[in-house]
Amino acid sequence: MALPPSSVLGATVSGRSSTEIEWYDTGDGETAIPFYQYLLLNVYDIDGDGMNFRGYGRVADDLADEADKG
């Protein structure tokens, strides 16, 4: 099976992910465990003409469900 010649575009993809977990007692004496996940994503030269994409996101939660209770 032969494939016809075609042009192929390439893109450069890079990124970084980091996780942060804290542990402390709240003013009420409860233990809080905040969790943060950060993601940075870069995609360069998507269309072969200089189109780029950059994205950043963050997810946060308290694993013990104690922080920010009012």
PyMOL Python script that loads the backbone (N, CA, C, O; Angstrom):
from pymol import cmd

cmd.read_pdbstr("""\
ATOM      1  N   MET A   1       0.849  -1.169   0.000  1.00  0.00           N
ATOM      2  CA  MET A   1       0.000   0.000   0.000  1.00  0.00           C
ATOM      3  C   MET A   1       0.898   1.237   0.000  1.00  0.00           C
ATOM      4  O   MET A   1       1.774   1.376   0.853  1.00  0.00           O
ATOM      5  N   ALA A   2       0.682   2.094  -0.924  1.00  0.00           N
ATOM      6  CA  ALA A   2       1.460   3.327  -1.038  1.00  0.00           C
ATOM      7  C   ALA A   2       0.585   4.504  -0.622  1.00  0.00           C
ATOM      8  O   ALA A   2      -0.597   4.577  -0.958  1.00  0.00           O
ATOM      9  N   LEU A   3       1.190   5.406   0.106  1.00  0.00           N
ATOM     10  CA  LEU A   3       0.488   6.609   0.526  1.00  0.00           C
ATOM     11  C   LEU A   3       0.944   7.776  -0.329  1.00  0.00           C
ATOM     12  O   LEU A   3       2.133   7.907  -0.618  1.00  0.00           O
ATOM     13  N   PRO A   4       0.008   8.623  -0.734  1.00  0.00           N
ATOM     14  CA  PRO A   4       0.395   9.782  -1.537  1.00  0.00           C
ATOM     15  C   PRO A   4       1.191  10.764  -0.684  1.00  0.00           C
ATOM     16  O   PRO A   4       0.976  10.855   0.525  1.00  0.00           O
ATOM     17  N   PRO A   5       2.108  11.496  -1.308  1.00  0.00           N
ATOM     18  CA  PRO A   5       2.871  12.487  -0.543  1.00  0.00           C
ATOM     19  C   PRO A   5       1.946  13.578  -0.004  1.00  0.00           C
ATOM     20  O   PRO A   5       1.002  13.999  -0.673  1.00  0.00           O
ATOM     21  N   SER A   6       2.229  14.011   1.185  1.00  0.00           N
ATOM     22  CA  SER A   6       1.444  15.094   1.787  1.00  0.00           C
ATOM     23  C   SER A   6       2.349  15.879   2.728  1.00  0.00           C
ATOM     24  O   SER A   6       3.430  15.427   3.104  1.00  0.00           O
ATOM     25  N   SER A   7       1.886  17.045   3.090  1.00  0.00           N
ATOM     26  CA  SER A   7       2.669  17.854   4.023  1.00  0.00           C
ATOM     27  C   SER A   7       2.194  17.567   5.445  1.00  0.00           C
ATOM     28  O   SER A   7       1.006  17.355   5.691  1.00  0.00           O
ATOM     29  N   VAL A   8       3.122  17.566   6.347  1.00  0.00           N
ATOM     30  CA  VAL A   8       2.819  17.305   7.746  1.00  0.00           C
ATOM     31  C   VAL A   8       3.278  18.505   8.562  1.00  0.00           C
ATOM     32  O   VAL A   8       4.401  18.985   8.405  1.00  0.00           O
ATOM     33  N   LEU A   9       2.396  18.984   9.434  1.00  0.00           N
ATOM     34  CA  LEU A   9       2.742  20.094  10.309  1.00  0.00           C
ATOM     35  C   LEU A   9       3.157  19.543  11.666  1.00  0.00           C
ATOM     36  O   LEU A   9       2.581  18.567  12.146  1.00  0.00           O
ATOM     37  N   GLY A  10       4.132  20.152  12.267  1.00  0.00           N
ATOM     38  CA  GLY A  10       4.565  19.755  13.604  1.00  0.00           C
ATOM     39  C   GLY A  10       4.375  20.908  14.571  1.00  0.00           C
ATOM     40  O   GLY A  10       4.470  22.074  14.190  1.00  0.00           O
ATOM     41  N   ALA A  11       4.113  20.581  15.794  1.00  0.00           N
ATOM     42  CA  ALA A  11       3.955  21.595  16.835  1.00  0.00           C
ATOM     43  C   ALA A  11       4.854  21.216  18.006  1.00  0.00           C
ATOM     44  O   ALA A  11       5.151  20.042  18.225  1.00  0.00           O
ATOM     45  N   THR A  12       5.272  22.212  18.738  1.00  0.00           N
ATOM     46  CA  THR A  12       6.064  21.991  19.940  1.00  0.00           C
ATOM     47  C   THR A  12       5.149  22.112  21.150  1.00  0.00           C
ATOM     48  O   THR A  12       4.457  23.116  21.317  1.00  0.00           O
ATOM     49  N   VAL A  13       5.149  21.091  21.984  1.00  0.00           N
ATOM     50  CA  VAL A  13       4.297  21.069  23.171  1.00  0.00           C
ATOM     51  C   VAL A  13       5.191  21.022  24.408  1.00  0.00           C
ATOM     52  O   VAL A  13       6.115  20.212  24.488  1.00  0.00           O
ATOM     53  N   SER A  14       4.908  21.891  25.364  1.00  0.00           N
ATOM     54  CA  SER A  14       5.635  21.871  26.635  1.00  0.00           C
ATOM     55  C   SER A  14       4.666  22.241  27.747  1.00  0.00           C
ATOM     56  O   SER A  14       3.590  22.787  27.501  1.00  0.00           O
ATOM     57  N   GLY A  15       5.058  21.941  28.949  1.00  0.00           N
ATOM     58  CA  GLY A  15       4.191  22.285  30.061  1.00  0.00           C
ATOM     59  C   GLY A  15       4.828  21.951  31.386  1.00  0.00           C
ATOM     60  O   GLY A  15       5.945  21.439  31.462  1.00  0.00           O
ATOM     61  N   ARG A  16       4.081  22.257  32.428  1.00  0.00           N
ATOM     62  CA  ARG A  16       4.564  21.997  33.778  1.00  0.00           C
ATOM     63  C   ARG A  16       3.357  21.768  34.677  1.00  0.00           C
ATOM     64  O   ARG A  16       2.334  22.439  34.544  1.00  0.00           O
ATOM     65  N   SER A  17       3.485  20.839  35.566  1.00  0.00           N
ATOM     66  CA  SER A  17       2.448  20.560  36.544  1.00  0.00           C
ATOM     67  C   SER A  17       3.084  20.568  37.927  1.00  0.00           C
ATOM     68  O   SER A  17       4.186  20.050  38.109  1.00  0.00           O
ATOM     69  N   SER A  18       2.401  21.148  38.894  1.00  0.00           N
ATOM     70  CA  SER A  18       2.922  21.129  40.260  1.00  0.00           C
ATOM     71  C   SER A  18       1.775  20.916  41.242  1.00  0.00           C
ATOM     72  O   SER A  18       0.637  21.317  40.999  1.00  0.00           O
ATOM     73  N   THR A  19       2.106  20.282  42.343  1.00  0.00           N
ATOM     74  CA  THR A  19       1.133  19.959  43.381  1.00  0.00           C
ATOM     75  C   THR A  19       1.614  20.533  44.703  1.00  0.00           C
ATOM     76  O   THR A  19       2.798  20.463  45.034  1.00  0.00           O
ATOM     77  N   GLU A  20       0.681  21.100  45.450  1.00  0.00           N
ATOM     78  CA  GLU A  20       1.006  21.637  46.772  1.00  0.00           C
ATOM     79  C   GLU A  20      -0.039  21.129  47.755  1.00  0.00           C
ATOM     80  O   GLU A  20      -1.240  21.247  47.511  1.00  0.00           O
ATOM     81  N   ILE A  21       0.419  20.565  48.862  1.00  0.00           N
ATOM     82  CA  ILE A  21      -0.474  20.109  49.927  1.00  0.00           C
ATOM     83  C   ILE A  21      -0.017  20.761  51.225  1.00  0.00           C
ATOM     84  O   ILE A  21       1.163  20.712  51.572  1.00  0.00           O
ATOM     85  N   GLU A  22      -0.955  21.371  51.938  1.00  0.00           N
ATOM     86  CA  GLU A  22      -0.658  21.998  53.225  1.00  0.00           C
ATOM     87  C   GLU A  22      -1.384  21.227  54.330  1.00  0.00           C
ATOM     88  O   GLU A  22      -2.325  20.478  54.070  1.00  0.00           O
ATOM     89  N   TRP A  23      -0.931  21.424  55.549  1.00  0.00           N
ATOM     90  CA  TRP A  23      -1.549  20.770  56.697  1.00  0.00           C
ATOM     91  C   TRP A  23      -1.472  21.744  57.862  1.00  0.00           C
ATOM     92  O   TRP A  23      -0.375  22.129  58.268  1.00  0.00           O
ATOM     93  N   TYR A  24      -2.620  22.154  58.412  1.00  0.00           N
ATOM     94  CA  TYR A  24      -2.605  23.074  59.552  1.00  0.00           C
ATOM     95  C   TYR A  24      -3.897  22.938  60.338  1.00  0.00           C
ATOM     96  O   TYR A  24      -4.870  22.358  59.857  1.00  0.00           O
ATOM     97  N   ASP A  25      -3.900  23.477  61.551  1.00  0.00           N
ATOM     98  CA  ASP A  25      -5.097  23.507  62.384  1.00  0.00           C
ATOM     99  C   ASP A  25      -5.778  24.855  62.217  1.00  0.00           C
ATOM    100  O   ASP A  25      -5.120  25.895  62.239  1.00  0.00           O
ATOM    101  N   THR A  26      -7.093  24.838  62.051  1.00  0.00           N
ATOM    102  CA  THR A  26      -7.871  26.067  61.930  1.00  0.00           C
ATOM    103  C   THR A  26      -8.022  26.703  63.311  1.00  0.00           C
ATOM    104  O   THR A  26      -7.603  26.122  64.312  1.00  0.00           O
ATOM    105  N   GLY A  27      -8.619  27.890  63.366  1.00  0.00           N
ATOM    106  CA  GLY A  27      -8.853  28.564  64.636  1.00  0.00           C
ATOM    107  C   GLY A  27      -9.771  27.780  65.561  1.00  0.00           C
ATOM    108  O   GLY A  27      -9.722  27.952  66.779  1.00  0.00           O
ATOM    109  N   ASP A  28     -10.608  26.919  64.989  1.00  0.00           N
ATOM    110  CA  ASP A  28     -11.519  26.084  65.778  1.00  0.00           C
ATOM    111  C   ASP A  28     -10.864  24.787  66.241  1.00  0.00           C
ATOM    112  O   ASP A  28     -11.509  23.969  66.897  1.00  0.00           O
ATOM    113  N   GLY A  29      -9.595  24.593  65.908  1.00  0.00           N
ATOM    114  CA  GLY A  29      -8.900  23.373  66.304  1.00  0.00           C
ATOM    115  C   GLY A  29      -9.087  22.203  65.351  1.00  0.00           C
ATOM    116  O   GLY A  29      -8.621  21.098  65.630  1.00  0.00           O
ATOM    117  N   GLU A  30      -9.760  22.430  64.235  1.00  0.00           N
ATOM    118  CA  GLU A  30      -9.935  21.373  63.231  1.00  0.00           C
ATOM    119  C   GLU A  30      -8.706  21.325  62.331  1.00  0.00           C
ATOM    120  O   GLU A  30      -8.045  22.343  62.125  1.00  0.00           O
ATOM    121  N   THR A  31      -8.402  20.162  61.801  1.00  0.00           N
ATOM    122  CA  THR A  31      -7.259  20.009  60.903  1.00  0.00           C
ATOM    123  C   THR A  31      -7.709  20.223  59.464  1.00  0.00           C
ATOM    124  O   THR A  31      -8.616  19.543  58.985  1.00  0.00           O
ATOM    125  N   ALA A  32      -7.078  21.162  58.780  1.00  0.00           N
ATOM    126  CA  ALA A  32      -7.366  21.438  57.368  1.00  0.00           C
ATOM    127  C   ALA A  32      -6.208  20.912  56.524  1.00  0.00           C
ATOM    128  O   ALA A  32      -5.045  21.004  56.917  1.00  0.00           O
ATOM    129  N   ILE A  33      -6.544  20.362  55.363  1.00  0.00           N
ATOM    130  CA  ILE A  33      -5.524  19.844  54.445  1.00  0.00           C
ATOM    131  C   ILE A  33      -5.826  20.383  53.041  1.00  0.00           C
ATOM    132  O   ILE A  33      -6.357  19.653  52.205  1.00  0.00           O
ATOM    133  N   PRO A  34      -5.492  21.655  52.776  1.00  0.00           N
ATOM    134  CA  PRO A  34      -5.726  22.203  51.439  1.00  0.00           C
ATOM    135  C   PRO A  34      -4.796  21.558  50.406  1.00  0.00           C
ATOM    136  O   PRO A  34      -3.622  21.302  50.674  1.00  0.00           O
ATOM    137  N   PHE A  35      -5.351  21.307  49.231  1.00  0.00           N
ATOM    138  CA  PHE A  35      -4.645  20.650  48.126  1.00  0.00           C
ATOM    139  C   PHE A  35      -4.775  21.549  46.901  1.00  0.00           C
ATOM    140  O   PHE A  35      -5.871  22.013  46.587  1.00  0.00           O
ATOM    141  N   TYR A  36      -3.663  21.800  46.208  1.00  0.00           N
ATOM    142  CA  TYR A  36      -3.669  22.633  45.006  1.00  0.00           C
ATOM    143  C   TYR A  36      -2.930  21.903  43.893  1.00  0.00           C
ATOM    144  O   TYR A  36      -1.854  21.349  44.116  1.00  0.00           O
ATOM    145  N   GLN A  37      -3.505  21.903  42.698  1.00  0.00           N
ATOM    146  CA  GLN A  37      -2.852  21.326  41.516  1.00  0.00           C
ATOM    147  C   GLN A  37      -2.823  22.419  40.445  1.00  0.00           C
ATOM    148  O   GLN A  37      -3.863  22.975  40.091  1.00  0.00           O
ATOM    149  N   TYR A  38      -1.635  22.720  39.934  1.00  0.00           N
ATOM    150  CA  TYR A  38      -1.450  23.754  38.914  1.00  0.00           C
ATOM    151  C   TYR A  38      -0.970  23.106  37.617  1.00  0.00           C
ATOM    152  O   TYR A  38      -0.162  22.177  37.651  1.00  0.00           O
ATOM    153  N   LEU A  39      -1.460  23.588  36.480  1.00  0.00           N
ATOM    154  CA  LEU A  39      -1.037  23.071  35.183  1.00  0.00           C
ATOM    155  C   LEU A  39      -0.798  24.236  34.231  1.00  0.00           C
ATOM    156  O   LEU A  39      -1.650  25.110  34.075  1.00  0.00           O
ATOM    157  N   LEU A  40       0.367  24.236  33.599  1.00  0.00           N
ATOM    158  CA  LEU A  40       0.728  25.219  32.583  1.00  0.00           C
ATOM    159  C   LEU A  40       0.993  24.453  31.295  1.00  0.00           C
ATOM    160  O   LEU A  40       1.804  23.528  31.288  1.00  0.00           O
ATOM    161  N   LEU A  41       0.322  24.821  30.199  1.00  0.00           N
ATOM    162  CA  LEU A  41       0.464  24.121  28.922  1.00  0.00           C
ATOM    163  C   LEU A  41       0.758  25.123  27.813  1.00  0.00           C
ATOM    164  O   LEU A  41       0.079  26.143  27.697  1.00  0.00           O
ATOM    165  N   ASN A  42       1.770  24.834  26.999  1.00  0.00           N
ATOM    166  CA  ASN A  42       2.142  25.668  25.857  1.00  0.00           C
ATOM    167  C   ASN A  42       2.190  24.797  24.606  1.00  0.00           C
ATOM    168  O   ASN A  42       2.777  23.714  24.623  1.00  0.00           O
ATOM    169  N   VAL A  43       1.580  25.263  23.530  1.00  0.00           N
ATOM    170  CA  VAL A  43       1.677  24.603  22.229  1.00  0.00           C
ATOM    171  C   VAL A  43       2.066  25.691  21.232  1.00  0.00           C
ATOM    172  O   VAL A  43       1.341  26.670  21.057  1.00  0.00           O
ATOM    173  N   TYR A  44       3.220  25.512  20.578  1.00  0.00           N
ATOM    174  CA  TYR A  44       3.762  26.521  19.672  1.00  0.00           C
ATOM    175  C   TYR A  44       3.702  26.051  18.227  1.00  0.00           C
ATOM    176  O   TYR A  44       3.858  24.864  17.944  1.00  0.00           O
ATOM    177  N   ASP A  45       3.476  26.987  17.318  1.00  0.00           N
ATOM    178  CA  ASP A  45       3.474  26.761  15.869  1.00  0.00           C
ATOM    179  C   ASP A  45       2.490  25.662  15.474  1.00  0.00           C
ATOM    180  O   ASP A  45       2.856  24.702  14.796  1.00  0.00           O
ATOM    181  N   ILE A  46       1.246  25.812  15.903  1.00  0.00           N
ATOM    182  CA  ILE A  46       0.206  24.811  15.667  1.00  0.00           C
ATOM    183  C   ILE A  46      -0.101  24.655  14.184  1.00  0.00           C
ATOM    184  O   ILE A  46      -0.236  23.534  13.693  1.00  0.00           O
ATOM    185  N   ASP A  47      -0.210  25.758  13.472  1.00  0.00           N
ATOM    186  CA  ASP A  47      -0.639  25.709  12.073  1.00  0.00           C
ATOM    187  C   ASP A  47       0.503  25.903  11.084  1.00  0.00           C
ATOM    188  O   ASP A  47       0.260  26.041   9.885  1.00  0.00           O
ATOM    189  N   GLY A  48       1.738  25.916  11.561  1.00  0.00           N
ATOM    190  CA  GLY A  48       2.870  26.150  10.672  1.00  0.00           C
ATOM    191  C   GLY A  48       3.031  27.608  10.297  1.00  0.00           C
ATOM    192  O   GLY A  48       3.916  27.965   9.519  1.00  0.00           O
ATOM    193  N   ASP A  49       2.169  28.457  10.857  1.00  0.00           N
ATOM    194  CA  ASP A  49       2.200  29.878  10.522  1.00  0.00           C
ATOM    195  C   ASP A  49       2.335  30.749  11.773  1.00  0.00           C
ATOM    196  O   ASP A  49       2.047  31.945  11.735  1.00  0.00           O
ATOM    197  N   GLY A  50       2.768  30.150  12.867  1.00  0.00           N
ATOM    198  CA  GLY A  50       3.013  30.920  14.080  1.00  0.00           C
ATOM    199  C   GLY A  50       1.875  30.965  15.082  1.00  0.00           C
ATOM    200  O   GLY A  50       1.961  31.710  16.058  1.00  0.00           O
ATOM    201  N   MET A  51       0.803  30.190  14.879  1.00  0.00           N
ATOM    202  CA  MET A  51      -0.302  30.188  15.836  1.00  0.00           C
ATOM    203  C   MET A  51       0.113  29.413  17.090  1.00  0.00           C
ATOM    204  O   MET A  51       0.608  28.290  16.999  1.00  0.00           O
ATOM    205  N   ASN A  52      -0.094  30.027  18.263  1.00  0.00           N
ATOM    206  CA  ASN A  52       0.305  29.428  19.530  1.00  0.00           C
ATOM    207  C   ASN A  52      -0.880  29.333  20.477  1.00  0.00           C
ATOM    208  O   ASN A  52      -1.864  30.057  20.327  1.00  0.00           O
ATOM    209  N   PHE A  53      -0.783  28.442  21.446  1.00  0.00           N
ATOM    210  CA  PHE A  53      -1.785  28.295  22.501  1.00  0.00           C
ATOM    211  C   PHE A  53      -1.060  28.238  23.835  1.00  0.00           C
ATOM    212  O   PHE A  53      -0.069  27.523  23.988  1.00  0.00           O
ATOM    213  N   ARG A  54      -1.565  29.000  24.795  1.00  0.00           N
ATOM    214  CA  ARG A  54      -1.032  28.944  26.154  1.00  0.00           C
ATOM    215  C   ARG A  54      -2.217  28.835  27.104  1.00  0.00           C
ATOM    216  O   ARG A  54      -3.189  29.581  26.989  1.00  0.00           O
ATOM    217  N   GLY A  55      -2.127  27.908  28.031  1.00  0.00           N
ATOM    218  CA  GLY A  55      -3.212  27.730  28.991  1.00  0.00           C
ATOM    219  C   GLY A  55      -2.673  27.505  30.393  1.00  0.00           C
ATOM    220  O   GLY A  55      -1.587  26.956  30.578  1.00  0.00           O
ATOM    221  N   TYR A  56      -3.451  27.938  31.376  1.00  0.00           N
ATOM    222  CA  TYR A  56      -3.070  27.775  32.770  1.00  0.00           C
ATOM    223  C   TYR A  56      -4.320  27.404  33.549  1.00  0.00           C
ATOM    224  O   TYR A  56      -5.387  27.976  33.329  1.00  0.00           O
ATOM    225  N   GLY A  57      -4.188  26.460  34.446  1.00  0.00           N
ATOM    226  CA  GLY A  57      -5.334  26.071  35.250  1.00  0.00           C
ATOM    227  C   GLY A  57      -4.921  25.715  36.663  1.00  0.00           C
ATOM    228  O   GLY A  57      -3.769  25.374  36.930  1.00  0.00           O
ATOM    229  N   ARG A  58      -5.887  25.802  37.558  1.00  0.00           N
ATOM    230  CA  ARG A  58      -5.642  25.461  38.954  1.00  0.00           C
ATOM    231  C   ARG A  58      -6.872  24.769  39.511  1.00  0.00           C
ATOM    232  O   ARG A  58      -8.002  25.184  39.253  1.00  0.00           O
ATOM    233  N   VAL A  59      -6.646  23.717  40.274  1.00  0.00           N
ATOM    234  CA  VAL A  59      -7.707  23.028  40.998  1.00  0.00           C
ATOM    235  C   VAL A  59      -7.340  23.101  42.469  1.00  0.00           C
ATOM    236  O   VAL A  59      -6.187  22.870  42.835  1.00  0.00           O
ATOM    237  N   ALA A  60      -8.308  23.420  43.315  1.00  0.00           N
ATOM    238  CA  ALA A  60      -8.045  23.517  44.751  1.00  0.00           C
ATOM    239  C   ALA A  60      -9.182  22.864  45.523  1.00  0.00           C
ATOM    240  O   ALA A  60     -10.345  22.942  45.127  1.00  0.00           O
ATOM    241  N   ASP A  61      -8.831  22.221  46.628  1.00  0.00           N
ATOM    242  CA  ASP A  61      -9.828  21.595  47.491  1.00  0.00           C
ATOM    243  C   ASP A  61      -9.205  21.393  48.865  1.00  0.00           C
ATOM    244  O   ASP A  61      -7.982  21.356  49.001  1.00  0.00           O
ATOM    245  N   ASP A  62     -10.046  21.263  49.875  1.00  0.00           N
ATOM    246  CA  ASP A  62      -9.566  20.896  51.205  1.00  0.00           C
ATOM    247  C   ASP A  62      -9.897  19.428  51.408  1.00  0.00           C
ATOM    248  O   ASP A  62     -11.069  19.060  51.492  1.00  0.00           O
ATOM    249  N   LEU A  63      -8.884  18.594  51.486  1.00  0.00           N
ATOM    250  CA  LEU A  63      -9.089  17.155  51.591  1.00  0.00           C
ATOM    251  C   LEU A  63      -9.776  16.756  52.892  1.00  0.00           C
ATOM    252  O   LEU A  63     -10.385  15.688  52.959  1.00  0.00           O
ATOM    253  N   ALA A  64      -9.692  17.592  53.926  1.00  0.00           N
ATOM    254  CA  ALA A  64     -10.360  17.312  55.196  1.00  0.00           C
ATOM    255  C   ALA A  64     -11.690  18.056  55.307  1.00  0.00           C
ATOM    256  O   ALA A  64     -12.406  17.896  56.296  1.00  0.00           O
ATOM    257  N   ASP A  65     -12.026  18.865  54.305  1.00  0.00           N
ATOM    258  CA  ASP A  65     -13.269  19.640  54.263  1.00  0.00           C
ATOM    259  C   ASP A  65     -13.441  20.548  55.489  1.00  0.00           C
ATOM    260  O   ASP A  65     -14.532  20.635  56.053  1.00  0.00           O
ATOM    261  N   GLU A  66     -12.362  21.221  55.895  1.00  0.00           N
ATOM    262  CA  GLU A  66     -12.412  22.109  57.059  1.00  0.00           C
ATOM    263  C   GLU A  66     -12.104  23.562  56.731  1.00  0.00           C
ATOM    264  O   GLU A  66     -12.630  24.450  57.402  1.00  0.00           O
ATOM    265  N   ALA A  67     -11.281  23.843  55.736  1.00  0.00           N
ATOM    266  CA  ALA A  67     -10.887  25.218  55.418  1.00  0.00           C
ATOM    267  C   ALA A  67     -12.072  25.993  54.856  1.00  0.00           C
ATOM    268  O   ALA A  67     -12.899  25.440  54.131  1.00  0.00           O
ATOM    269  N   ASP A  68     -12.147  27.261  55.192  1.00  0.00           N
ATOM    270  CA  ASP A  68     -13.165  28.188  54.684  1.00  0.00           C
ATOM    271  C   ASP A  68     -14.582  27.823  55.102  1.00  0.00           C
ATOM    272  O   ASP A  68     -15.534  28.189  54.413  1.00  0.00           O
ATOM    273  N   LYS A  69     -14.743  27.124  56.192  1.00  0.00           N
ATOM    274  CA  LYS A  69     -16.096  26.905  56.714  1.00  0.00           C
ATOM    275  C   LYS A  69     -16.517  28.165  57.456  1.00  0.00           C
ATOM    276  O   LYS A  69     -15.724  28.756  58.190  1.00  0.00           O
ATOM    277  N   GLY A  70     -17.759  28.569  57.264  1.00  0.00           N
ATOM    278  CA  GLY A  70     -18.168  29.815  57.884  1.00  0.00           C
ATOM    279  C   GLY A  70     -19.232  29.710  58.858  1.00  0.00           C
ATOM    280  O   GLY A  70     -19.643  30.717  59.434  1.00  0.00           O
TER     281      GLY A  70
END
""", "prot")
cmd.dss("prot")
cmd.show_as("cartoon", "prot")
cmd.util.cbc("prot")
cmd.orient("prot")
